[in-house]
Amino acid sequence: MRALQLTGPGTLELREVPIPDIGSTDLLLRVGAAGICHSDLHVLHLPFQLREEPLTLGHEIAGTIEAVGGEVGGRTVGERGIVYLCWSCGMCRECVSGNENVCLAAGRTAMPPCPGLGPDGGMAEYIRIPASSFVPIGDLDFLQAAPLADAALSSYHAIEGARAHLRPGSTAVVIGIGGLGHVAVQILTATTATRVIAVDVSEDKLELAARCGAAEGLLGADKTAAAILDRTDGRGADAVFDFVGVDGTATLAVESVAPNGAYLMIGLGGGAPEITAGPAGGPGWPWGASIRKSYGGTKSDLINSVALARSGKLRVEVERYDLAAGRDALDRLDRGLVQGRAVLVP
């Protein structure tokens, strides 16, 4: 089969490799589509390799079951689905409580094995997956389904983490209207009564946010925090979802979150919010506000995201690329040129 593999730091090649063998508790999935995430860019830019042998990238995967392991029940050849990206142990207290994304087996890092970030991923014609990671999608189009595995999963989970703040009359700020951000706007609109203010440095992205249901869009600039305060009677946003995570967006979150509000940090830009133990006041961290660094999501979050997509309440803005054009798609994402999500089709 063909697979898009990282063969060295910064080196991505389309290679011919064997179709993977599966174990008794696995499924072989024929890939229908694989989304491209900023995490894939992060791995591509690492100055070292995650493992000695070439690594197939891709953790947003949709496809059709091609073969079923001997001990797997309830799954059939030809069934269509997506892959839950947290390959957790399924037995620890976190997993059985429904918190598979922070599985105890992953230690303090709390990142269970994830396809494309250790095990081979889905930017290929086939992938071996644990049967427990398969989530059915019915007749949902693969191009729409694949990005749900992270773009929707991570957005839904972050929103769940701030659900208590999203009451009628509240305001939520979504920073960064990219692959995750434009999905988050739709989830907020579909599942809460909050008013959504979108923030981005691109007018095109703000137009996308408006199509997704944002009440207003603000260009990221020096006075953006003041504009958010102006629109919330000086109090600030009840929840700020940062899908960028650089110093500038972290500062914006600190300066625009309300007392008793919540700052959800999802983007992996390495930004450091300045939060001190001094008295609250001015542009600093307000009394009662909380910060949560949100990773991935639970299997329940993914099932709910699929349900939203199948009901027509969530639609991903997609740019389609052939598998052979994977490097070009990654380069476009790196330059900020992708509208929504880039998706590869083998």
N, C-alpha and C positions, 0 to 999 in steps of 0.2 A: 504494500500500500504506500501511498504518498503521505509524508508527514513534514510539517514545518518545524524544524528543530534548531535549537540553540546549540551550536557546536563549539563555541568558544565565546569569551566576553565580546559582546557586540556583533557576533557573527551568527546570522540566521540563514539556514539553507533548507530548500525543499529537497527531501531525500526519499529514496526508496528503502523501506524497512519492512520486516516481517509483520504480518497481521498478528496482534498479540494473542497469546494463549490465555484462556480463562481458567480460574479455579472453580471449585464446587459451589462457592457462595457468590460468584461473580456473574456479570452479564457482559456480552460483547455487543457494543452499540455501533451501528453504522451511522456515522455522523451526518446530519443534515445541514447543520450550521454551527459556527463557533464565533462568539463575540470576541471583540478585542477590547481590553481594559487597560487603564493606566498602569495597573500592576504588571502587565506584560512588558510595558515600556521600562518599568523599574528593573525587572529581571534582565532585560536586554542590555541595560546600561550598567549593570553591576560590573566591577572590575575583576570579578572572579566567577567561577562556575558553581552552580548549586550542587552539581554532582559530576563525577568524572566522565560518565558516558553522555552522549547527546541527549538533550531534553526536549520533548515535544511540548510546545507551549499551549495555552488555552484552557480556561476554567469556566467559560460560559458555553455550555454544550447542549445541543438538542439533537435527537436522532431516533433511530428505530432499532429495536432489539433484534439482533441477528442470531444470537445463541444464548442459551440459558444454562447456568451451572447446575450440576446434578442435585444439589441440596437446596436449590432455590424454589420456593413455592409462590404461587400467585402471579407470576410473570409469564408472558407468552411471546414467542417470536412474532415480530410484526407490530408489537405495541409501540406507540410513539410517546416520547417523554423527554424530560430534561434531567440534568445531573445536579443534585445537591452537592455543593462544593466542599462542605466540611465532612471529611471522611473520618468521623469520630468513632470512639470505641463502642458506643451504644449501651454501655453497661455501668458506667460510673454514675455518681449521684447527680452530676450536672446533666449528663445525657438523658437519664431517665426522668429528670425534671423538665426536659424540653429545652435545655440550654446546650445543644450539641456544639455550638460555635465556640464554647469555652470548655471543651472536654478536658477532664482532669488528666487524661493520658498525655496531653500536650504540655503539661507543666505550667510554669508561670508565663511562658510565651503565649499560651492559650490559643495557639493556631494549629488545629488538627491538620493532618495531611490533606493537601489540596491539589487536584489535577493541574498540571502545568507549573506547579511550584515545588515539585519533588517527584511525585509520580507523573508519568507521561500524561499530557493533557489532550485536548480535543481538536487541535488544529491539524487534523489528519482525517483519513477516510474511515478509520475505526478506532475505538478506544475500549479498553477493559475498565469496567467500573464495579465497585461493590454493589450488589443487588439492592442493598438498603438505601443507596443514594439515588435511586431512580424515582422520579415523580411524573406520573402520567399527565399528558397535556391534551388528550383527545385529538381533535382535528385542528388545533391551533397551528398556524404556519410556523415552520422552523425559524425563519428569519425573525419573527416576532418573539418566539419562545426562547431562543438561546440567550438574549440579553437579560431575561428575567432571572437567570441563574446567579447574577451578581448585581447588575444595575438596579433591578427591582428588589432583590433579596436584601441588599445592604441598605437601600433607601427605606424599605418597609421596616426593617429592624430598628433603624435610627429613629423613625417616626414612632414606633412602639415605645421606644425608650423615653419619649417626651409626651406620650399620649395624655397624661394628666394635665399638661399645660395647654392643650389644644381645645379648650372649651369654646362654645359659641361666644363671639365677641373678641376672641384672642387674635394675635398677629404672629405669623411665622415668617421668618426670613430664610430664604434658600440662597446660599452663596455658591455660584458656579453652576451654570445651566448646561452642563455637558451630558455625558452618558448617564450618570446617576442623577444629576440635578433635575433634568427635565422629566425624569420618571418620578422623582420625589414630589414635584409640583402636582403631578396627576394623582399620586396616592393621597397627598394631603387634601386635594380637592374632592376626591371620591370618598374618603373615609372620615373627614372631619368637617366642622363648620368654621374653621379658622380662615382668616384673610391671609393670602400668601403674597409676600413681596419678594420678587426675584432680583438678584444682584449679579451682574456679570460685567466684564470689560468690553463686551462685544454687543453691538446693537442687534446683530443677527440672532444671537443667543437670547436676548431679551424678547425678540419677536417670537422665538420658539416657546419661551416661557409663557407668553400671552396666549398662544395657541393651546398650551397645555392647561390653562386655567388660572394663571397668576393674575391677581387683581391689579398689580402694578409692577413695573420694572425700573430699576435704578442702575445707572452706570457706576461701576466701582471707581471711586475717586476720593480725594481727601475729605470731602464733605458728605460722604454717603451716610456715615453714622448720624450726623446731624439731621439728615433728611429722614432717616428712620425714626429718630426721636420726635421730629416734627409731626410725623404721621401717627404717632402713638401718644400724643398729648404729653410728650416729654418723658414718658415712662420707659419706653423701649419695647423690644419684641419679647413675647412670652417664650418663644423658642427660636434659636438660630441654628440652622443646619449648614455646616461648612463642608462643602464637597471639594474644596481646594486644599486648605490646610497649610498655606504659606504664612509667613509673618504678617503680611498685610491683612489677610482675611481673618487671622486670629485676633489681631488688634481690632478690626472692625467688629468682631463678635463681642469682645470684651466691652467695647464702647457702646454697643447697641442692645445688649441683652437687658431685660427688665429685672428688677428685684424679684426674687423667688422664681426667676425664669431659668431656662436651661440652654446650655451651649452644647450641641452635639458635634463632635469632631470626627468626620468621616474621611476627608481627604488626607493623603499621605505626603503632603508637601514639606513636612519637617518644621512647620511653623511653631513658635513658642508663644502662647498667650502670656502676657505679663499680669500675673495674679499675685498680689501681696497680702500679707496679714494685717495691713494697716487699715484705718477706718475707711468705710466706703464713702464715696463722694466724687463729684466731677466725672471724668471719663473712666475712672477705675472700676474694678469689679464690684457690683452692687451687692447689698445684703441679701442673703438667702439664695443667691443664684448657684446653680450647680453646673459642673462640666462632666461630660461623659465621652470617652473615646470609644467609638462604636466599631466593632469588627463583624463583617459578614452578617449572618442572621441564622435563625433557627429553621428547621425543616418546616415548621408550621408557618413561618413568615413566607417561605417560598410557595407553599401550597396556597396561601391567601393571595399572593401575587399572581399566581396562575389563574385563580378564580377571577380576579379583577380583569385580567387580560381577556379571558374567555367571555366575560360579560360585556366587553366593549368599553370598559371604563379606563383601561390602560393600554396605550398604544405607543410603542417605541419608535422614535424617528431613526430610520436605518439607512446606512450606506452599504450597499452590497459589493463584495469583492470576491473574485475567485481565489482559491487557496494559493495559487502561484503568485498572486499579487499581495501576499500578506505583508511583505516588507514595505511595499509602497503605502499600504494602509496604515501601518505603524508609524511611518515617517509623517504622514498627514496628521495623524493624531498628535504626534510630538510637536508639530507646528501649530496646533490648535485649529486645524482646518476642518475637522470632522463635525458635522451637525448630528447630534444625537450619538448613535452607536455605529461603529464600523463592524460589519459581520462578514466572516469568511464562509464560502460555500465550497466544499470539496468537489 
